[in-house]
Amino acid sequence: MRVLLVEDHAKLATTVATGLRREGLAVDVCFDGGDALEHITATDYDVVVLDRDIPVVHGDEVCRRLVADRRASRVLMLTAAGSVTARVEGLGLGADDYLSKPFAFAELVARIRALGRRPAPSLPPTLVRGDLWLDSARRLASRAGRPLLLSPKEFAVLERLLAAGGRVVSASALLEAVWDEMTDPFTKTVQMTISRLRAKLGDPPVIDTVAQGGYRIRPC
């Protein structure tokens, strides 16, 4: 899942981004609304975690523009104001969810994951193909009943491939969805992650490489 975190408090932003990356999310960080709008224009994010009170362009205006542009990104608005009126105002701007500061990190992660599932309601939280099984909510995966001990990136790549339902997913699409903007676009990170994932999945091989195309889960 690709997430944009917009938070002007640098220490908090760094702490939250680090925690989200450890949860297997690809996270880009902005410290003001102007930079956020540039990122949103250039990249399709699954979820935008948006602090309401940010400089340059206020969070309210960022949210309005997201809605006006009919972006698929879901907006989780953060604010220090926890009153009912503040929550109603935030949701009225088009935000999909609202979380008051201070918040429990586990709740933030749960809300982001819930929002990330909304754009594709037909995609179940549990993905099954052949003897492969993956539970997105509990972050568990297995093959033929054997638990798979996957890193966050390996899990995210497998989730994307399973969600594609056998269609080819390009390396660039995986890089865009699973890694953040700090990753070198010419890196072999995707290929190396696929190689490690194949080793953990074992035989018979289940991930095909499609020449000039990308990767796919082998048809059952």
CORGIDA-V214555 format. One line per field, one symbol per residue. burial: # if it has 9 or more other C-alpha atoms within 8 Angstrom, else .. Layout:
burial=???
This chain:
burial=########....#..##..##..##########.###..#...#########.##.####.###.##.....#######..#...##..##.#########......##.###.###........####..#####...####....#.#.###########.#.#.####..#######.........#..##.###.##....###.#..#####...
